[in-house]
Amino acid sequence: MKRNSPGVPLVLVVSPGDETYRGYCLEQVAAAYDVVLLTGAEPSWEKPFIVDHVVVDLTDPTALLAGGRALAERHDLAGVLTWDEWNLVPTASLARALGLSSNSVEVMRACRNKATARTLFARHGVPSAASMKARTLLEAGLATMTLGFPAVIKPAAFAGSIGVIRVDRPEDLPAAFAFASEGASRSREDTGVLVEEYLDGPEFSVECVTHLGETTAVAVTRKHLGPAPYFDETGHTVDATDPLLAQVAPAAAAAVKALGLIEGVQHVELRLVDGRPRLIEVNARIGGDMIGHLVRLATGIDLPRAAADLACGRAPDLTPTRREAAGIRMLYPDVSGTLTGRQVNTPFAAHTPWLRQVQWIREIGEKLLLPPEGDLFTARAGFYIVTGRNTAEVTERLDTVADEITLTTRADR
């Protein structure tokens, strides 16, 4: 572990996540701050970046609070933060208990609950999707009579597009409602299901930083989705000069304000419908799928560092230092089954500097399950990241690399 650095503020990170997708966040925070962890398992890869830790059951709010208090007794904490969606509310509770800067618990609950968020968007005039809560299949059917088809059925409080499905016909509603209900049952906060208007248009996210109630949109991420009726994200691109940013930034900032967020980094998801932004949701944390890393590759802006700055009551530096583009593509199998082969053309990778990373996350012999049996956690075999001058070049390079990677599965009977 690191040693304490004299004069360097110390920040508490709750639930650092896995090294593959969130290692860059901890590394970038540790470059500017001393870090202590509240974590659910004994640290391994995190050790070079931290000065102390406490292992707790992260699903137990009382245990999490006790662990945070123990670290506060041992250290002079300047702030507390998390980029873990499941621990946004407990982290806000911990910050309040320790007298540290944070959005309120109520605000974080509103961000986590899509029904509450929709209500706040409507109240503040933020264009969103019409939405109705459904406790039963009958209520879901009644909702579709009001909202029409196609409709989206989704958990009220979950993430990762898990349990989210489009339904186009009344006869498909029972299976869709069961699929969404299964996803919703995994939520710690609200096991309800929502029926929503389907927003027909390309999907984006806006990466925002809010300080003292003022929101700056630093980048727009163009999203790529897998086949309908599911909403699994298969890739993302970020371009520092994307003209779309100016078009969608006001809507993203309005959504952040409607929810009452005053500090932090936000990943705001929306769709363009007839050329106009319509809100999907506001995630009060750094975007997943390496989006924060793409933002840094494209613009030079360090979102994990900004999140730590804000947690410690400091104004972050949001000055762009690059005008490039970056993209990530997830590696999914063609069919569910056992992973039998995974290979990248080694000479190509070795002589292609713009291919920044190829990362496998599943081993030969493991099962890969696509929806509806699986979700993004069971379906992905890995990912790769490229950089380029603009979105067009990045897209071309993502396609080029796809031809140099082999992924095979054996369908299980």
C-alpha positions in Angstrom: 0.0 0.0 0.0 1.0 3.6 -0.4 2.3 5.7 2.4 0.5 8.8 3.5 1.8 11.9 1.6 2.4 15.0 3.8 0.0 17.7 2.9 -2.0 15.6 0.4 -5.8 15.5 1.1 -7.2 12.1 1.9 -10.4 10.8 0.2 -12.6 7.8 1.1 -13.7 5.7 -1.9 -16.7 3.4 -1.4 -16.8 0.3 -3.5 -13.9 0.7 -6.0 -15.4 -1.9 -8.3 -13.5 -4.3 -10.5 -10.1 -3.6 -12.0 -11.2 -4.2 -15.6 -13.9 -1.5 -15.8 -13.1 0.8 -12.8 -9.3 0.4 -12.2 -8.6 3.6 -14.1 -10.9 5.6 -11.8 -9.0 4.6 -8.6 -5.6 5.1 -10.3 -6.5 8.6 -11.5 -7.9 9.6 -8.0 -4.8 8.2 -6.3 -2.5 10.3 -8.6 -3.8 13.4 -6.8 -5.1 12.2 -3.4 -4.3 9.7 -0.7 -7.1 7.1 -0.8 -8.7 4.9 1.8 -11.3 2.2 0.8 -14.5 0.8 2.0 -14.7 -2.4 0.1 -16.5 -5.7 0.1 -13.4 -7.9 -0.3 -9.7 -7.8 0.8 -7.9 -5.5 -1.6 -5.7 -7.0 -4.3 -5.1 -4.9 -7.4 -6.1 -1.8 -5.4 -3.1 -2.0 -3.0 -0.7 0.3 -4.9 -3.3 3.1 -4.8 -4.5 3.1 -1.2 -3.1 3.9 2.3 -5.8 2.0 4.3 -9.0 0.1 4.0 -11.9 -1.6 5.8 -13.7 -4.6 4.5 -17.5 -4.5 5.1 -20.7 -6.0 3.7 -21.5 -3.3 1.2 -25.1 -4.5 1.0 -25.6 -3.7 4.7 -26.0 0.1 5.2 -25.3 -0.2 8.9 -22.1 -2.1 8.3 -21.0 0.4 5.6 -21.7 3.3 8.0 -19.7 1.7 10.8 -16.8 1.0 8.4 -16.7 4.6 7.3 -16.7 5.8 10.8 -13.8 3.5 11.6 -11.8 5.0 8.8 -12.8 8.6 9.8 -11.4 7.9 13.3 -8.1 6.8 11.9 -7.7 9.5 9.2 -8.6 13.1 8.6 -11.0 12.6 5.6 -11.4 15.5 3.1 -14.2 13.8 1.2 -16.1 10.6 0.3 -17.2 9.4 -3.1 -18.2 6.4 -5.1 -18.7 5.5 -8.8 -20.7 2.4 -7.9 -24.4 2.8 -8.9 -25.5 0.4 -6.1 -23.8 2.5 -3.4 -24.8 6.0 -4.3 -27.4 6.3 -1.6 -25.4 4.7 1.2 -22.4 6.8 0.3 -24.5 10.0 0.6 -25.7 8.8 4.0 -22.1 8.2 5.1 -21.0 11.6 3.9 -23.8 13.3 5.8 -22.9 11.2 9.0 -19.3 12.3 8.7 -20.1 15.9 8.0 -18.5 15.8 4.5 -19.7 17.4 1.3 -22.3 15.5 -0.6 -25.7 15.7 -2.4 -28.5 14.8 0.0 -29.7 11.3 0.5 -33.1 12.3 -0.9 -31.6 13.6 -4.1 -29.6 10.5 -4.6 -32.7 8.3 -4.1 -34.5 10.4 -6.7 -31.6 9.7 -9.2 -31.8 5.9 -8.4 -35.6 5.7 -8.8 -36.7 6.3 -12.4 -40.3 6.9 -11.4 -39.4 9.7 -9.1 -37.0 11.1 -11.7 -39.7 11.2 -14.3 -42.0 13.1 -11.9 -39.3 15.7 -11.3 -38.5 16.0 -15.0 -42.2 16.7 -15.7 -42.4 19.2 -12.8 -39.5 21.2 -14.1 -40.4 21.0 -17.8 -37.6 18.7 -18.9 -38.7 16.6 -21.9 -38.7 13.0 -21.0 -40.8 9.8 -21.7 -44.3 9.3 -20.4 -44.2 6.7 -17.7 -46.5 4.7 -15.5 -45.8 2.3 -12.7 -47.2 -1.2 -12.9 -47.3 -3.6 -10.0 -49.1 -6.4 -12.0 -49.5 -7.6 -15.5 -53.0 -6.2 -15.5 -51.7 -2.7 -14.6 -49.0 -3.0 -17.3 -51.7 -3.8 -19.8 -53.8 -0.8 -18.7 -50.6 1.4 -19.0 -50.1 0.3 -22.6 -53.6 1.3 -23.4 -52.7 4.8 -22.4 -49.1 4.9 -23.7 -49.6 2.8 -26.8 -47.1 0.5 -28.6 -44.2 0.2 -28.9 -43.6 0.6 -25.2 -40.6 0.0 -22.9 -40.9 -2.2 -19.8 -38.1 -1.7 -17.2 -37.2 -2.0 -13.5 -37.9 1.2 -11.6 -34.5 1.2 -9.9 -31.8 -0.8 -11.5 -29.0 -0.2 -14.0 -26.9 -1.7 -16.9 -30.0 -2.0 -19.1 -30.9 -5.2 -17.1 -34.5 -6.1 -17.3 -35.2 -3.4 -20.0 -37.2 -4.6 -23.0 -39.2 -3.1 -25.8 -42.6 -4.6 -26.4 -44.4 -4.0 -29.8 -47.6 -6.0 -29.5 -50.1 -6.8 -26.7 -49.5 -10.6 -27.0 -45.8 -10.0 -26.1 -46.6 -8.1 -22.9 -46.7 -11.1 -20.5 -43.2 -12.3 -21.4 -41.8 -8.7 -21.3 -43.4 -8.0 -18.0 -41.9 -11.2 -16.5 -38.5 -10.3 -17.9 -38.6 -6.8 -16.4 -40.0 -8.1 -13.1 -37.1 -10.5 -12.8 -34.6 -7.7 -13.2 -36.5 -5.5 -10.8 -36.5 -8.2 -8.1 -32.7 -7.8 -7.9 -32.9 -4.1 -6.8 -32.2 -3.2 -3.2 -34.4 -0.1 -3.3 -37.5 -0.6 -5.4 -38.7 -3.8 -7.0 -41.4 -2.1 -9.0 -41.7 -2.1 -12.8 -42.3 0.9 -15.1 -44.2 1.0 -18.5 -42.9 3.8 -20.6 -43.3 5.5 -23.9 -40.7 4.3 -26.4 -38.4 7.1 -27.5 -37.6 6.4 -31.2 -34.3 7.9 -32.0 -30.5 7.6 -31.6 -29.2 7.2 -28.0 -26.5 9.4 -26.4 -25.1 10.2 -23.0 -23.8 13.5 -21.8 -20.9 13.4 -19.4 -21.5 16.3 -16.9 -19.7 17.9 -14.0 -21.7 19.9 -11.5 -20.1 22.3 -9.0 -22.1 24.6 -6.6 -25.3 23.8 -8.7 -23.7 24.8 -12.0 -23.4 22.0 -14.6 -20.8 21.8 -17.3 -21.3 19.3 -20.1 -17.8 18.1 -20.9 -18.5 15.4 -23.6 -21.2 13.6 -25.5 -21.1 9.8 -25.9 -22.7 8.2 -28.9 -24.1 4.8 -27.9 -24.5 1.7 -29.9 -27.1 -0.9 -28.9 -27.5 -4.6 -29.6 -30.5 -6.1 -31.4 -34.1 -5.3 -30.2 -36.1 -5.9 -28.2 -33.2 -5.5 -25.6 -31.1 -2.4 -24.9 -27.7 -3.9 -24.2 -25.0 -1.4 -25.0 -22.4 -2.8 -27.4 -20.1 0.2 -27.8 -19.5 3.9 -27.3 -17.6 6.7 -29.1 -16.5 10.1 -27.7 -15.3 12.9 -30.0 -13.9 16.1 -28.5 -15.3 18.2 -31.4 -18.7 16.5 -31.7 -21.2 19.3 -32.6 -24.0 17.3 -30.9 -22.6 18.4 -27.5 -23.9 22.0 -27.9 -27.3 20.7 -28.9 -27.8 18.3 -26.0 -25.9 20.1 -23.2 -28.8 22.3 -22.1 -31.2 19.4 -21.7 -28.7 17.5 -19.7 -28.0 20.4 -17.4 -31.8 21.0 -17.0 -32.2 17.3 -15.9 -29.4 17.5 -13.4 -31.0 20.7 -11.9 -34.5 19.1 -11.8 -33.2 16.3 -9.6 -31.6 18.8 -7.2 -28.0 17.7 -7.8 -25.5 20.3 -6.7 -22.1 18.5 -6.8 -20.6 15.6 -8.6 -20.1 13.9 -12.0 -23.2 12.8 -13.9 -23.8 10.4 -16.8 -27.0 11.7 -18.4 -28.7 9.4 -20.9 -31.1 10.7 -23.6 -32.4 10.1 -27.1 -32.9 12.5 -29.9 -36.5 12.2 -31.1 -37.3 14.3 -34.2 -34.0 16.1 -33.6 -34.9 17.1 -30.0 -33.4 15.7 -26.8 -35.7 13.5 -24.6 -34.4 12.4 -21.2 -34.0 8.7 -20.3 -32.2 9.0 -16.9 -29.6 10.8 -14.9 -26.9 8.6 -13.3 -25.2 10.5 -10.5 -21.8 8.9 -11.1 -19.1 8.4 -13.8 -20.4 6.4 -16.7 -19.6 2.7 -16.9 -18.1 0.8 -19.8 -14.9 2.8 -19.6 -16.7 6.0 -20.8 -14.6 8.2 -18.3 -11.5 6.7 -19.9 -12.8 7.5 -23.4 -13.4 11.1 -22.3 -9.9 11.5 -21.1 -8.4 9.9 -24.3 -10.5 12.3 -26.4 -10.5 15.5 -24.4 -7.9 15.2 -21.7 -10.5 15.9 -19.0 -10.1 13.6 -15.9 -13.5 12.8 -14.6 -12.4 10.6 -11.6 -10.1 13.4 -10.5 -13.0 15.9 -10.9 -15.2 13.6 -8.8 -12.6 13.5 -6.0 -12.1 17.3 -6.2 -15.8 17.9 -5.8 -16.1 15.4 -3.0 -13.4 17.4 -1.2 -15.0 20.8 -1.8 -12.7 21.9 -4.6 -13.4 23.3 -8.0 -12.3 20.8 -10.7 -10.1 21.7 -13.7 -12.3 21.0 -16.8 -9.9 22.5 -19.3 -9.7 20.3 -22.5 -6.2 19.4 -23.5 -6.9 17.2 -26.5 -9.1 17.4 -29.6 -9.3 13.7 -30.5 -11.8 10.8 -30.5 -12.0 7.4 -28.8 -14.3 4.4 -29.0 -14.9 1.1 -27.3 -16.6 -2.0 -28.7 -17.9 -4.9 -26.5 -17.2 -8.4 -27.6 -20.5 -10.5 -27.6 -20.9 -14.0 -29.0 -23.2 -14.7 -31.9 -25.1 -17.3 -29.8 -25.2 -18.2 -26.1 -23.0 -21.1 -25.1 -19.6 -22.2 -23.9 -16.6 -20.0 -24.9 -14.4 -22.2 -27.0 -12.1 -19.7 -28.7 -10.9 -16.1 -28.3 -8.0 -14.7 -30.2 -6.6 -11.4 -31.5 -4.2 -11.1 -34.4 -1.0 -10.5 -32.4 1.1 -9.0 -35.1 -1.7 -6.6 -36.0 -2.1 -5.5 -32.4 1.6 -5.1 -31.9 1.9 -2.7 -34.9 -1.3 -0.7 -34.4 -0.7 2.1 -32.0 -4.2 3.4 -32.2 -5.5 0.1 -30.8 -5.1 1.1 -27.2 -6.4 -2.0 -25.4 -7.9 -5.4 -26.0 -9.3 -6.8 -22.8 -10.7 -10.3 -22.3 -13.0 -10.7 -19.3 -14.1 -14.4 -19.8 -12.0 -17.5 -19.9 -12.2 -20.5 -22.3 -14.7 -22.9 -21.0 -16.9 -20.3 -19.4 -20.5 -19.8 -20.4 -21.7 -16.7 -22.3 -25.4 -16.0 -22.0 -27.2 -13.5 -24.2 -30.6 -12.0 -23.3 -33.2 -13.1 -22.4 -31.5 -15.8 -20.4 -28.5 -13.5 -19.6 -27.5 -9.9 -19.4 -24.5 -7.8 -20.0 -22.6 -9.4 -17.1 -23.1 -12.9 -18.5 -22.9 -12.0 -22.2 -19.7 -10.1 -22.7 -16.4 -11.8 -23.5 -14.3 -8.7 -23.5 -13.8 -5.3 -25.2 -11.3 -3.2 -27.2 -10.6 0.5 -27.3 -9.3 2.6 -30.2 -8.4 6.3 -30.8 -8.6 8.5 -33.9 -9.0 12.0 -35.1 -12.8 12.0 -35.2 -15.9 9.8 -34.9 -15.7 8.6 -38.5 -12.1 7.5 -38.2 -12.8 5.8 -34.8 -15.8 3.9 -36.3 -13.7 2.8 -39.2 -11.0 1.6 -36.9 -13.4 -0.3 -34.6 -14.6 -2.1 -37.7 -11.1 -2.9 -38.8 -10.2 -4.4 -35.4 -13.4 -6.5 -35.4 -11.9 -8.4 -38.4 -8.8 -9.1 -36.4 -10.5 -10.7 -33.4 -12.0 -14.2 -33.3 -14.6 -15.2 -30.7 -16.4 -18.6 -30.9 -18.9 -20.3 -28.7 -20.4 -23.8 -28.7 -24.2 -23.7 -28.3 -25.1 -25.9 -25.3 -27.9 -28.3 -25.8 
